[in-house]
Amino acid sequence: MTHGWHIASVQAPPNVAGPDHRGWKVSYTGWNPCVNWCVATFGGGIGATSWGPNWRYVGEGVFEFKDDADRLMFLLKWA
């Protein structure tokens, strides 16, 4: 944990229907919906290291926020 950051950990959102490929009918998106929501809500960009002015995606469902209110809003949306 980085001093001054508030941690939120969530499960990956449910898989979405995808193209039928060898019998699989789902498309795994991981935490991309959460990251995309953070970019749209808090600003920032998507890349190998996703981050914004006051948030960052650490990996495997772990996000950090500078403001506890932003962390709470994230948890209300995704937890």
Residue, then its C-alpha position, 0 to 999 in steps of 0.5 A: m500500500t502506498h501511503g495516502w492511497h485508499i485501496a479497493s479490491v473487486q471481483a471481475p465483472p461478469n463475462v459478456a456474450g461474445p462470438d461463438h468460437r469453438g463452443w465458447k460463447v462468452s468473452y472474458t473482459g477482466w477488469n476492463p469495464c471497471v477501468n473504462w468506468c474510472v477513465a470516464t468518471f475520473g479521467g486518465g488513460i488506459g494502457a499497460t499501467s492504467w491510471g488517472p489523476n487520482w486513481r490507478y489500477v494495480g492489477e487483478g481487481v485492485f484499484e487505489f484512490k487518493d480520495d476516499a470518496d472516489r473509492l466509495m463511489f467505485l465500490l458502490k458501482w462495482a462491489 
